[in-house]
Amino acid sequence: MSVGRWLSRAAEYFQKNEPAAGPEVERKLEDLNRLRHDPDSTEVLSGYLLDRSKRVRDRAAAALAGQGKQPRNPAERCVFFISTRNWSGLQSLSALELIAAWAKKDSLSPGGFWTVYLIAALLALGPPAAEQLARFLDEHDGSMNSKIVVLWTLGLFGAEEQLPRLRAVYEQDRNQRMRLAVVQACRFLGQPGQELLVDLLGAEETDEVVRAAAGRGAAALGSSATADLVGLLKSKNGKVREHAALALFSSGDPEGLVALSSLRHKERDGRLRALISRLLIDMGGDGRDWSDLADTDRAAALIEPEQCIRRLQLRDEEQIVTVCTLALGNAADPRAARPLMDVAMAGMEDMLTAEAWMALSRLAGHEEGRRCLFSGLEHGELYSRFWAGLGLLMAGKAILDRL
């Protein structure tokens, strides 16, 4: 099947899950056609700006603009400026007033409809917004979801000067969701976030869910994290060694894979040896003598993109799907776009959906990758729409005109 035909099929799948389509949307559009001539309809039109249908939002914004009016609420003004492509108007808003206004309108839950909208708007405000958001973490007692939005946005800004603040948030807040948000912010930062990711992976007191997330983040950095991960194979903590080894395998870096061969005769690591043997077998290698890890050429053949794509198409066991998804993200092979989107839309674990979209973000420089990401953004069910949007933002792509 061609990529074009496959994307059409994907769009049909996503369209079934779109909450803002059908007769209800048509009724709202008819109502807006009537209201656009009513000079006293500002409040009603402003309410329509928060509809989930882009057609409805754009029609409401056009009606307000036609009347020469703007909404008063900062959240509604944000939508108005985006729908009317008034970027200077959008930049007249402050990051703090947007966070406060949206927190009153929506839960801003990760994966929520308006959350990616707000993050994209905050990024469009530019560097001054990053400084305001950093102060928000220090000075405001906002909701947990608001703080998570701020952490993720700082990561997407590439604000590496905020790393000490991210570390402080992690150390001061023991809530698992907040700590996972710090890990995700480090992933959005990319290379500058590596030191903190590796520290969290190797820390004795790290929650195992957070440790696993930090391991996936380190794996997504590819060969740049190999030396740090190899160092963690010597940790006294078995869980640290296990997640470091899994990250090395998932990174797809041949040198990292070869480094795993040192574990074959470690008596204390029976569970870890069994894990690596299982992964080798799943990838079509030899799980008995680990000969595929003997040198970098054989290791590269084991984890090559074509092999990972074949494993993804089987879509059998979560761990091997995660390994192949991360490895394909690092390989940035455009052939992986379709199988990665298959994973993203398969209704698997939320973690895998997020990982597939983040891997696709590494393919945004290729046409197939961009088309998959924008298809997810414009037609995806809620969680896919969210992560497709973040994937595009990770790749530095503008999405406000598509929201």
N, C-alpha and C positions, 0 to 999 in steps of 0.2 A: 504494500500500500504506500502511495506517495505521502510525503510529509503534509502536503496541502490537503489531501483527502482525509488523512488521519486527524489533522487539526480540526477539520469540519466535523468529524465524528466526535472529537473531544468537546467542541463548542456545543453540540447538541446535548451531550451528557451534562455539561455544566448548566445549560439553559434550563434543564428540568429542575435544577436546584435553585434557580434565581428567584428570590421572594418577591421581586418587584416587576413581574411581568403579567400580562393578561388583561382581562376586562376591567379590573380595579384601576390599573394604570390609565386606561383609556378614559374612565370616568373622571379621574383626577385631572387629566389633560383638558377635558371638556370644561370642567369647573374653572380651570385656570384661564381658559379662553374668555370665559364670562367675566372673571374677576379683573382681568387686565384693564378693563374700561371703568372700573369702580375706584374712584379716588380714595375711598375710605377702607380699602382692602389690604393696607400695608401689613397689618398684623397677621391676617390669614395667609397672605402670600409668603410672609416670612416663615410661617409654620411649615409651609410646603417645601422650604429649602432643606428641611431635615428628612425628607422622604428618601427611601432607599433606591428609588428609581432615578437614574441619571436624567432621563427624559423629563421627569416631573421637576427635578431640581433646576434643570436648565430653563425650562419653561417659566417657572416661578421667578427665577432671577431676571429673565428677559422682561417679564411683566413689570417687575419693580423698576428695572432700569428704564423702561419705557415711560414710567410715571415720574422718573427723576428722583426716586426714593431709594433709601438703603435701610436695612434692618438695624435695630439698635443693639441687639445682643451680639457680643463678639463672635460666638460660635456661628450664628446665622450670617454675620457679616463675612466671616471666613469663607463659608460656602458660596455666598453671593459673589465675592471677589473671584473665587476660583471658577465659578460657572460663567462669569462674564469676562474671564481672562484679564482681569484688572490686577496685574501683578504688583503695581506700585501701591494699589489700595491694600493688597494683602500684606505688604511689607510695612504698612503703617500700623499694623497690629503688633502688640508685644507678646512674647512667648508666654509670659506669666498670666496675662489676661486670657489667652487662648486656653491654657491648661485649666484655669479656674472655671471658665465658661463651659468648656466641654465636659468637665467633671460633673457639672450640674445637669447636663443634658444626657449623658451616657455613662455607662459603667466603665468604659475604656478598657474592657477586659482584653488580654492578649488573644488575638483571633477575632475580636469584635469588628463589626462593620465599619464603625467610625474611627477605630484606633489607627489604622494605616493612613486614613485621611488626615488625621491630626498630625501624625509623625511626618508625613510628606509636607504638610503646611509649615510645620516648625522648621524643617530643613530649608524650605524656601525663604525663610526669614534671614538666613545667612549667619555668619560668625557671632554677631551680637546676641543672637538667640542662645547660642551655646553657653555664653557667659551667664545669661539670665537663668538658664536651666540648671547650671551648676550651683548657683545661689539657692535655687529652689530646694535642692537636696539638703542644703545646710540650714535653711531658715524656715521651711514650711512643713507643716504637719499634714500634708495632703494624704489622700487615700493611697493604699498600696499600689493600685493600678496606675494612678497618676505618676508615682515614683518609678514604676517599671517603664512607663512610656518615656519618662525623662532619661533614665539610664540607657535605654535602647537608642534614643535620639542622639545622645552624646556619643555613643559608639558609632552611629552612622555618620555623624559629623566628622569622624576621624579625629576627635579631640583627645589626642594622646596625652596632652598636658593634664587631663582629668584622671589619669590612671591612679594617682595617689588617692583621689577622692573615691574611685571605684573600690579600691582596696579597703578604704576606711568603711564604706557602706557594707562591704562583705563582712568585715570584722565586727562591726557594731550591731548588725541585724542578723540574727540567727534564723530568721524565717526562711524556709527552703525556697519559696517563690522569689524572694528578693535576691537570694544568693544565685539562683538560676538566672535571674535577670542580669546580674553582674557578669556571669559567664557569657551570656549572649551578647552583652555590650562589648566584651573583649573580642568575641568572634567578629562583630561588626567592625571593630577597629582593625582587624587583620594582624599583620606582623607586629605592630607595637603592643598588641595585647598578649603576645606569646609568653612573656615572663610570668605574668599573673596567672594565665591559664595553667602553665606547668606547675607553678607554686600551689595552686588549688588542687590540681591532680595529685600532687605528692604529699599534701598536708595530712598528718595523722588524723586530725579531727574532722576531716571533710565527710559530709553525708554522702552515702554511696550513690544516690541519684545525681547529686551535684558532681561527684567525681566522674561518673560516666559521661555527663555533659561536658565537663572540662576535657576529658579524653577525646571525645568527638571533635571538640574545638581544636585541640592540638593536632589531631589527625588531619583536619581540614587545612592546616598550614603547610602540609606536605613536607618536603625535604628540609625546610628551615628548622623544623622542630625535632628532627631525627636525633641529633646529639643529646638534646635535653631528655628525650624519651628513653634513649639507651641508658642514660645515667640513672633513670628511675627504675630500670630493671634490677638495680642493686639494692633497692629499698628493702628495709626489714619488714615492711607491711605487704602481705600477700595480695591484698586488693589493689594496692598501688602498682605492684608488678603486673598484675593481670590487666588492668586498664591501660597501662603504658604499652604492654605487648599488643593489646588489641588496637591501640592507636597506631602503633608502628605498622601493623598489618594493613590497617585501613588507609594509611597515608598513601599507599602505592609506591613508596620510595624503595627501590631495590636495595639500597644500602641498609635501610631500616629493617627490611625483611631478612637480609643476611645476618644482621645482628641478633635476630631471634634464635638462630641456630645454636647460640651459646647456652640456651636453656634446655636443650634436649637431654642433657645428662645431669640436670640439677635434681637431686633427690627430693628436696623440699617442695618442689613445684609440680606435683603430680596433676593437680587440677589445671594448672596453666598449660602443662605439656599436652594434656588431653584436649584443651581448647584449641591450641595451635594445630594439633593433628587433625581435629575436626574441620577447621578452616581449610587446611591444605586439601583434604579429601573433597570438601565442597567446591573448591576451585579447580578440581580435576588433577590435583597433585598427589604425591605419595605421602600418606600420613604415617608411614612406618619409619622410614629412614630419613625423612625430611630432606631428601636430595634436592628438592626444588629451592632450598635455601642455601645451597652450597656456594653459589657465586651470584653476582649481580645479573648476569645474563639470564640465568635460569629463573631468578626471582622476578625479573622484568617480564619474562614470558608468562609466568604464573598469574600475574596481576594485570596483564595488558588489557586495554579497553575492550577489545573484541570479546575476550574471555569474561570480563565483568558484565558486559551487555548480555551475553548468553545466560549468565546466572540470574540477572535481573528479570529476564523474560520468564524464567521458571517461577519466580516470586514465591519461594517456598518458606524459608525460615528467616525470622526477623534479623538475626545476627548477621547472616551472610548478605542479606539485602542491604543492611546498614553499611557493612564493609565495602560492598561494591559501589554503593551510592557515593560514599566519601571518596573512594579511589577514583571514580569517574569525574567527580568534581575537580579533583586535582589534575587529572589528565586533560581536562578541557577539550575533549574530542567531540566535535559537532555530531558525530554519529550517536552520541549518548542522549541527545535531546529527547527523542521520542520515548525510549525506555525509561528515562528519568521522569518524564511527565506521566507515563503509565503508573509509576510508583506513587507519584503525587496525587493522582486521581483514583487510586485503587481502594480508598477507604480503609487503609491500614492504620497502625498506631499514629497518633498525632506527631510523635517524635519523628517518625519516618517521613510523614508528609512534609514537615518542616525541613528535614535534611534534604529531601529531593528538590524542593524549591531553591534551597540555598546552593545546592550543587548546580542547578540550572543557572543560577546567577553567574557562575563562572563561564557559562556559555553565551552570555549576553552579547559578546563581541561577534557571534555568528548569527546569521539570519534565523536558522532553525531555533536556536536558543531564545532569541528575542521574541519570536512568534509564539513559542510555548509560554513564555512568561506573560506576555500581554494577553494571550488567550485566557490564562488563569486569572489575571487581574480583572478582565472585563466580563468574563462569563463564569468564573469559578464559584463553587459553593463557598460559604462564608470563610472557612478556615483556609482553603486553597487561595481564595482571593487575597486574604491577609498576607500569607507567606509569599505569594507571587509578587505582591506589591513590595514587600520588604526585600525580596530577591532583586528586583529591579533597582531599588534604592541602593542596595549593597553594590550593585554594578555601576552606580552613578548615573542611572537613566532617569529622565524626567517622567513623572507619572501624573502630575496634577491635571494636565489637560485630558487625561483618560479617565479621571475619577468622576 
